[in-house]
Each structure stands twice: as structure tokens, then as C-alpha cells.
Amino acid sequence: MKATLYSFRRCPYAIRARMAIWYAGIDVNLHEVSLRDKPAEMLAISPKATVPVLLCPDGVVLEQSLDIMRWALNQNDPGRWLRDAESPRSQSLIAQNDGEFKYWLDRYKYFERYPEQSQSYYKEQAVQCLIESVDQHLSQSAYLCGDAAGFTDVAIFPFVRQFAAVDKSWFEASRLQHARRWLNGWLTSDLFIEVMKPAVKQAST
């Protein structure tokens, strides 16, 4: 029996879960969810109604993307991506990404919902987070926790991708040169290209 993953293609939380699963070589039943018409079977096992949700073969339900990443990598981790997952640096970077940076990212992307400040103000706050949590680290090494890709990179990359996509021309000319190099590497990686294929094709690979 295979695990079942409920996902949404562009959701950064779902992207990082799918990347870990496909990197680990685990075959799952992938269900692409319509956010306006969520399947009853997903809601039955996860009333919080957000993706990703993983129904494991033993019936355990994982509702957090980081837990799904760990589930996959604990089964198969050929590049030892988990080796940095419990380090203080990794935990700090992911906490900042999922907390402060995501806060400003949402306001930058959906600025019309937050009229208290301008879009440019929200962008600058997000940039400061990226400088502190991503760009400075990448000025010293190829990846966030050293010279090899790891858990931290995959956990953070989809959110930086979402930030860059709001205004691609601005981002490509921004002062975030190390983040740009790192992001472009992931965007052109076989792993990312694979997990962004339509769900039907993914489920058959």
C-alpha cells in the first residue's frame, strides 16, 4: 500500500514536501487538490483543510510539511539531507523563513489585502529577512548549511521562489546576488522540474 499525498502544485509548503518525497524515491498516490473544492476524503482525515497532507500506509496522518519531509528522508536519504536538519543553524533559518519572512512575503504578494503599508514597504521588510537568513549565508557557501544541498535549502527554496515571482525583473536586478544564484540553481534542477509536472504524470513515475 502506498502513501497518499494531498497537494497543491504552487503551494510552497506542498512543493517542499514533494521535493523531499521524490528525492527519497518514494512512490506515492498524488492527489492535486482544488483549493475551492477540497476532497471529502482529505477533510475527513485532516479537518484543518490545508495542504500538504500525507496519509501514510499505516494510517498515520501527517499535516505539516516539515514532518512529511522528515518522513520521506528517514526512509531514504542518499545525500544525507537530514544531517543538518537538527542543527541550530537549520532550525533558526527555517523558523525565520516560516515566521517573519512568510509574514512579510504574504503582505508583499497580496498587498491589496493589507492597506496599512505600501507594497514597497512590505517588499523591503522581506528583503531584509532574506539578507539576514539567506543571502549572507550563501555568500560563504554554495548552500545554506555548507557545500552540499540539504534539508534547509529544500525547506526554504519554495518561499524564495514565491517572493521572486512577484516581480521577476526587480528580483533579477536586486542586491540579493547570492540568493539569486542559489534560487536559479534550484529552479533549473531536475528535482524541481520533476515535482512541478502535472499530478497524473508524477504519480506514474
C-alpha positions in Angstrom: 0.0 0.0 0.0 1.3 3.4 -1.0 1.1 6.6 1.0 -1.3 9.3 -0.3 -0.2 12.9 -0.6 -2.8 15.7 -1.0 -1.0 18.6 -2.6 -1.4 21.9 -4.5 1.1 22.5 -7.2 2.1 26.0 -6.4 1.9 26.0 -2.6 5.4 26.4 -1.2 4.7 24.0 1.7 3.5 21.4 -0.7 6.5 21.9 -3.0 9.0 21.2 -0.3 7.1 18.1 0.8 7.0 16.8 -2.8 10.7 17.6 -3.3 11.7 15.5 -0.3 9.4 12.6 -1.3 10.7 12.5 -4.9 14.3 12.9 -3.8 13.9 10.0 -1.4 12.5 7.9 -4.4 9.2 7.2 -2.6 6.2 6.4 -4.8 3.0 8.0 -3.5 -0.5 8.4 -4.7 -0.5 12.1 -5.5 -3.8 14.0 -5.4 -3.8 17.5 -6.7 -6.3 19.5 -4.6 -8.6 22.2 -5.8 -8.5 24.8 -3.1 -12.1 25.8 -3.9 -13.4 22.3 -3.8 -11.3 20.2 -1.4 -12.0 16.5 -1.5 -14.1 15.0 1.3 -11.6 12.2 1.9 -8.9 14.8 2.7 -11.2 16.8 5.0 -12.1 13.6 6.8 -8.5 12.9 7.8 -7.4 16.5 8.2 -10.1 19.0 9.2 -7.6 21.8 9.1 -8.2 21.7 5.3 -4.7 22.9 4.2 -2.1 21.1 2.1 0.0 19.2 2.2 -1.5 16.2 4.0 0.1 12.8 3.9 -1.8 9.6 4.7 0.8 7.0 5.5 0.4 3.3 4.7 0.0 2.6 8.4 -2.9 5.1 8.7 -0.8 7.9 10.4 -1.7 11.3 9.1 1.0 14.0 8.7 -0.3 17.5 8.3 2.9 19.6 8.5 5.2 19.9 5.5 8.4 19.6 7.6 7.1 16.4 9.2 6.4 15.0 5.7 9.9 15.9 4.6 11.4 14.0 7.6 9.1 11.0 7.0 10.4 10.7 3.5 14.1 11.3 4.3 14.0 8.9 7.3 13.2 6.2 4.7 15.8 7.1 2.2 18.3 9.9 2.4 21.1 9.2 -0.2 22.7 12.6 0.1 22.3 12.8 3.9 20.0 15.8 3.7 18.8 15.2 7.2 22.3 15.7 8.6 21.8 19.5 9.1 18.0 19.4 9.9 18.5 19.3 13.6 21.4 21.8 13.7 20.8 25.2 15.5 21.5 27.0 12.2 19.0 25.0 10.2 16.3 25.4 12.9 16.9 29.1 13.1 16.8 29.6 9.3 13.6 27.6 8.8 11.9 29.3 11.8 12.7 32.7 10.4 11.6 31.7 6.9 8.3 30.2 8.1 7.7 33.0 10.6 9.0 36.5 9.9 9.8 36.1 6.2 6.4 34.4 5.4 4.6 37.2 7.2 6.2 39.9 5.0 6.0 37.7 1.9 2.2 37.4 2.2 1.9 41.1 2.6 4.1 41.9 -0.3 2.4 39.4 -2.6 -1.1 40.2 -1.5 -0.5 43.9 -0.6 -4.1 44.9 -1.6 -5.3 42.9 1.4 -3.0 44.9 3.8 -3.5 48.6 3.0 -1.8 49.7 6.2 1.5 49.9 4.3 2.7 50.1 0.7 3.8 47.1 -1.3 7.3 48.6 -1.5 7.4 48.7 2.3 6.4 45.1 2.6 9.0 44.1 0.0 11.8 45.9 1.8 10.9 44.1 5.1 11.0 40.8 3.2 14.4 41.7 1.6 15.9 42.4 5.0 14.8 38.9 6.1 16.4 37.4 3.0 19.6 39.3 3.5 19.9 38.0 7.1 18.7 34.5 6.6 19.7 33.5 3.1 22.0 35.9 1.2 24.6 36.3 3.9 24.9 32.5 4.5 25.1 31.9 0.7 27.9 34.4 0.4 30.0 31.9 2.4 28.9 28.6 0.9 27.1 27.1 -2.0 24.1 26.1 0.1 22.6 27.3 3.4 24.3 24.8 5.7 27.5 24.1 3.7 28.8 23.0 0.4 26.1 20.4 -0.2 22.4 20.7 -0.6 20.3 19.7 2.4 17.1 19.8 4.3 17.3 23.5 5.0 17.6 24.5 1.3 14.6 22.5 0.3 12.6 23.8 3.2 13.2 27.5 2.3 13.7 27.5 -1.5 9.9 27.4 -2.5 9.2 30.5 -0.4 12.1 32.5 -2.0 10.8 31.3 -5.4 7.4 32.7 -4.5 8.9 36.0 -3.4 11.0 36.3 -6.6 8.0 35.6 -8.8 6.0 38.7 -7.6 8.3 40.9 -9.7 10.9 38.9 -11.6 12.6 41.8 -13.3 13.1 43.6 -10.0 14.4 40.5 -8.3 16.9 39.7 -11.1 18.4 43.2 -10.7 18.2 43.2 -6.9 21.1 43.2 -4.5 20.4 39.6 -3.5 23.1 38.2 -5.7 23.8 35.1 -3.7 20.1 34.3 -3.2 19.6 34.7 -7.0 22.4 32.3 -7.8 21.1 29.7 -5.3 17.4 30.1 -6.4 18.3 29.8 -10.1 20.2 26.6 -9.4 17.1 25.1 -7.7 14.7 26.3 -10.4 16.7 24.5 -13.1 17.3 21.4 -11.1 15.9 18.1 -12.3 14.3 17.6 -8.9 12.2 20.8 -9.0 11.3 20.3 -12.7 10.1 16.8 -11.8 7.9 17.7 -8.9 6.2 20.5 -10.8 4.9 18.2 -13.5 1.2 17.5 -13.6 0.0 15.2 -10.8 -1.0 12.4 -13.3 2.5 12.2 -14.7 4.1 12.4 -11.2 2.0 9.5 -9.9 3.1 7.3 -12.7 6.9 7.9 -12.3 
